[in-house]
Amino acid sequence: MAECIFCKIVEGKIPAKKIAETEHAFAFADIHPTAPVHALVIPRQHIATLNEVQDWSVMGPLFELAARVAKESGLEQSGWRAVINTGPDANQLVFHVHLHVIGGRQLGWPPG
């Protein structure tokens, strides 16, 4: 999608602090982190929200890369959170599916 900021990041048209990537997914640092580790993991293909996922096999690589990012960030033992906001009421601000990897501090429950 031409106007999607995350698509532009994947294409290299907008700079981002890349953390890791695979053939199907891309991980980069959140520009407004809520914890010492706060990465976004996105599919390379544009999918606006979880409601639009038609081929659920696209989600496996996101979780696989998220686990890798958490492990490489030293969160494997202390714990980390994986969050996908879907839609405006869930505070999804960019309409390209993205999984937040959050950790490095004690996280409260329930979330905000």
N, C-alpha and C positions, 0 to 999 in steps of 0.2 A: 504494500500500500504506500503510495507516494508520499503522503503527509505524515506517516507514522514515525515518531521519533525513534522508537526502538528498531524499526526496520532500517532507518538511516544509520543507527549505531552498528548494526550487523553488517551493513554495506560499507562501513568505514567512512561515511559521509559526515558523521558527527563523532568527535572524539569521546572516548570513554576509557576508564581504567579497566582494561581487560584482565580478568582473573584466570579464566580457563575457557576452553571451547572444545567442541566435538563437531562431527559432521552435521549433527542435528540440533545442537544447542549452543548457547553462548552465555557466559557468565561475566558480569562486570560489577564494579562497586557502585552502590547506591549513592547518589550525590547528596542525599539528606539522610545519613545513617542514624538509626535509632539505637545502635549498639556498636561495640568495638568492631564486630564483624557484621556487615550488612551488605550482602550481595544480591543481585537480581539474576535469575537464570531464566532465559527466554528461548522459545523455539525459534529457529532460523526462519521458518515460514510464518506469515502473519495470520494470527487467529486472535480476534478481538477479545473474547472472554471464554471462560469454560463452557458457557452456553452454546458457543459456536463450534466446539470441538466435534468433528465428525469421525475422525480416525483416532481413537484413543491411544493407539500405539505411539503417537507423538508425545504423550505425557511421560512415558517411561524414561526416555533420555533426559528429560528435565530433572526428574528425581535422581537419576544416576549421577548427573553432573553436580547436582546440589549436594549429594552425599560426599562426592569427591572434594568439592570446595570446602565443606565443613571439616573433613578429615585433614586436608592440607592447611586449614586455618587453625588447627589444633583444638577443634571443638568436639572431637569424637568422644572423649571421656566426660567432659563437663556438661555437654548437651547443647542442643541448638533447636531452633524452631524453623519449620517450613510453612510458609503462609502464601495462599493465593487468594487475593481479593477479587470478587466477581461482581461487577456492577457498581453503580453510584452509591447505593446505601452501604456497601461494604468498603467504600472509600477507594475504589479502583480509579486511579487518576490517569493512567495511560492505558488505552484500550488496545493492548497487545498482551496476551497471556504472559504473566511473569510470576515466578516463584521467588519469594523473599527467603534468603537464608540469613537468619538472625541469631547471633550468639556472642559469647565473650563476656557476658554479665548475667546476673540472676534476672530472669524474665518473669514478670508478674502474670497471674491468671485470675480471672479471665482477662484477655487482652482488651484494651481501650474500649 
